[in-house]
Amino acid sequence: MRRAVASKTALVGARRRASAAAEKLRSQLKVPIIGAPLFIVSNPDLVVEQCKAGVVGSFPALNARGSDSALDDWMCDIKARLDDSEHPAPFACNQIVHRSNDRLMRDMETIVKHEVPIVITSLGAREDINDAVHSYGGVVFHDVVNDFFAKKAVSKGADGLVAVAWGAGGHAGTASPFALVDEIRRWFDGPLALSGALGSGRGVAAALAAGADFGYVGSAFIATDEANASEAYKGAIVDGASDDIVYSNLFTGVHGNYLKPSVRAAGLDPDDLPESDPTKMNFGGDSAKAWKDIWGCGQGIAPVQTVEPAAAVVGRFAAEFEAARAALAAA
């Protein structure tokens, strides 16, 4: 009985802390957007400009490559530049928790050293990872593709969730964003971000109307001056629409959305791709080289009309978001 009471008390305390964290985060943002961590594409330049513009900027820890100190160097660079900015939004680092990530614990040491405000975990929920972030007051969001994994993540100590719905760039689920948010909100009142084809501020407003706290935006930031993406990649996003996206697990073992032009350039037919063996997933070693020419992208790219600075993208989203809110209020 005592153990049950203690567990319930701990759960209530954790939820209060998570709700307070969500409220604090919303107050720090110009528009309620978390920039998604973009494999290979997200770098310190993009993260800093996102944060300076008033949204959460994030990057995968695995993007920092080249030396054992690369992640530490990135953290120092980002923090130094944000310290020189006026009221920047906090930044986030993404950790792939899959067993094949042989850098996980080393990178966690760097994250704890720099007290990264937000850690976004993917492909595995672990209490020790969450505890490490909580040790210095950080917040953990875990990305999930269904309600089962959402409950598992929260049971392991995640503070918030990223609901990765149909149409999201990179690794994505198959559930409708509205269905997924409704299912999670039946039992979870903590911080919730929604990912899935949010290419405009109108989409972010829809995410909040559906019950999320934040929109999770990725693909629109690929077509920016700061992004570490080729001009061909950026151009394919500007020229593309939802019909140019293919959903496949061939490239990583996990189903995700990718731009068809990059698949064709690799000599493959995007309309006839084989299935991959999920047990062959590998997020360590030279995995970046295997994926770098296959371009992850979500379905919500039609509103992206040009390559521009990240701050301009945030400005467009903010204007569209406010216009959508006004239209809803007047309806």
Secondary structure as GFF3:
##gff-version 3
##sequence-region A 1 331
A	DSSP	alpha_helix	2	27	.	.	.	ID=ss1
A	DSSP	beta_strand	33	35	.	.	.	ID=ss2
A	DSSP	alpha_helix	44	53	.	.	.	ID=ss3
A	DSSP	beta_strand	57	60	.	.	.	ID=ss4
A	DSSP	three_ten_helix	61	63	.	.	.	ID=ss5
A	DSSP	alpha_helix	70	83	.	.	.	ID=ss6
A	DSSP	beta_strand	91	96	.	.	.	ID=ss7
A	DSSP	alpha_helix	104	114	.	.	.	ID=ss8
A	DSSP	beta_strand	118	122	.	.	.	ID=ss9
A	DSSP	alpha_helix	127	134	.	.	.	ID=ss10
A	DSSP	beta_strand	139	144	.	.	.	ID=ss11
A	DSSP	alpha_helix	147	155	.	.	.	ID=ss12
A	DSSP	beta_strand	160	164	.	.	.	ID=ss13
A	DSSP	beta_strand	170	171	.	.	.	ID=ss14
A	DSSP	alpha_helix	177	185	.	.	.	ID=ss15
A	DSSP	beta_strand	192	195	.	.	.	ID=ss16
A	DSSP	alpha_helix	201	210	.	.	.	ID=ss17
A	DSSP	beta_strand	214	217	.	.	.	ID=ss18
A	DSSP	three_ten_helix	219	221	.	.	.	ID=ss19
A	DSSP	alpha_helix	231	239	.	.	.	ID=ss20
A	DSSP	three_ten_helix	242	244	.	.	.	ID=ss21
A	DSSP	beta_strand	245	248	.	.	.	ID=ss22
A	DSSP	beta_strand	256	259	.	.	.	ID=ss23
A	DSSP	alpha_helix	260	265	.	.	.	ID=ss24
A	DSSP	three_ten_helix	278	280	.	.	.	ID=ss25
A	DSSP	alpha_helix	287	291	.	.	.	ID=ss26
A	DSSP	alpha_helix	310	330	.	.	.	ID=ss27
###
